Amino acid sequence: MRIAGVPGVAIAVVDRGKLAWNSGFGVKNILTRDPVREDTLFEAASMTKPVFAYVVMRLADEKRLDLDKPLVAYRRPANLGNDPKLDLITARHVLEHSTGLPNWASEPLGTSSPPGSIYTYSGEAFIWLQLVVEKIMGMGLGSVMQEKLFAPAGMSHSTFGWDEEIARSAVFGHSEPPEGEQKLPLQPTRELGDLLLPVASRRRKPIASWTYEDSVEAMRETDPKKPPSTHDLLVNSAGGLLTTASDYAKFMALMMDRPTRGAWEIGDAARQAMLTPRLDVRGRDISRGLGWELEQSSAGPLFQHSGSNYGIFKTLGVGDSRSGRAIIVFTNAANGNALAARIVREATGIDRLKSLI
């Protein structure tokens, strides 16, 4: 941690399909020296996407959402351009990252390739699917996630919201190197959350239950001169999850091979669909399933995802569904990805191809 310049780390381990160990190391904030604890919240960043994908698969299992039905049949966002290929995009394309949409954009959305043809990583696509899910369920993303995953899985420290308690529990992000820093970098999530809290108080509606429209209206209210952007959404299916390493481990445990599953979990066919390569990313060794990145490693097939929010929160989760093992590493610094790869190698003996690319 010292060499990498990472002040805070949380690690959790899944073994035989269950949370086996978790711990926190270092500090949440290098200026205040508040320690990282087991219940400290980290920004999951893009590791949010597999969590959201799981709930989408639940809705598909429940026949509320058809993975192969064009999203425009459910909801057409106002920021879509005139590109006719937009009418072909489905939830399956979103989850495998083949929509052809950009990661983030400030202009009307259009495609760079035919949907389903090539890998095009896109946060914008996940926001569109978030809008579809909110319409189907008649509630905001945070409420959907609470009902369909967080509550039944026992993920009691996971949220898409912001309040005073979350602010006290969450880490601060750090630039490189943090040693001797007199002032922390901008904290976009924290600053936006604090800005929106008075709006939530006036509305008597917690941010965790806001819909997309609630978020956009609040952002316009707090800063009328700045057009709201999808990337800045606090309640954000592409990167807005706040959680602990142990909660994320409980989620990764749901992806493991086992003979029986709870009635609330996705069926085994849906689980297998999430873990089956659909789209080559770099040859056949790194590919995309539904929600997960997949790698053919020296130890066999792995499912994994990493994340980076604002360059100051770096996260990684790697799992093996056959053995029921996984490791999650959350960090609060710019160099966290290098440290996370080192931790995974030391803990598992696996040199991931992705970490070398």
Number of C-alpha atoms within 10 A of each C-alpha: 17 11 8 16 19 29 26 28 28 25 23 24 27 26 18 16 23 18 21 15 14 21 16 22 16 19 20 28 20 23 15 8 12 14 17 23 19 17 19 23 27 28 29 30 24 22 26 24 25 23 21 26 24 26 20 28 27 21 19 17 17 11 10 14 19 18 19 13 15 17 25 16 11 16 16 14 14 8 14 15 13 11 12 9 15 22 16 17 23 23 26 24 24 29 28 26 29 25 31 26 24 16 15 16 16 11 9 11 21 19 17 14 15 15 23 20 13 18 21 23 20 21 24 21 27 23 23 22 24 22 21 22 23 19 15 14 13 12 15 24 27 24 21 18 22 21 13 17 21 21 13 13 18 13 19 14 19 23 24 25 22 23 17 10 8 18 16 11 19 22 26 27 30 30 21 16 16 22 14 8 13 9 11 14 15 14 15 14 19 19 11 16 21 15 15 20 19 13 20 21 12 9 12 9 13 15 26 20 21 22 21 21 11 17 23 18 14 22 22 13 13 14 11 11 8 10 11 17 12 21 17 16 20 26 27 25 30 28 26 25 26 21 25 31 32 27 24 27 29 21 22 29 24 20 24 25 18 14 6 8 12 10 7 11 20 22 16 16 10 17 19 17 15 25 23 18 22 17 22 16 19 13 8 13 15 20 21 26 22 29 27 27 25 29 23 15 15 12 12 10 18 22 26 24 19 22 20 22 21 15 16 22 25 31 29 25 26 24 25 23 22 15 14 19 23 29 28 28 30 31 35 30 30 23 22 29 23 14 24 25 22 15 16 20 14 11 11 12 12 15 16 18 13 15 12 7 6
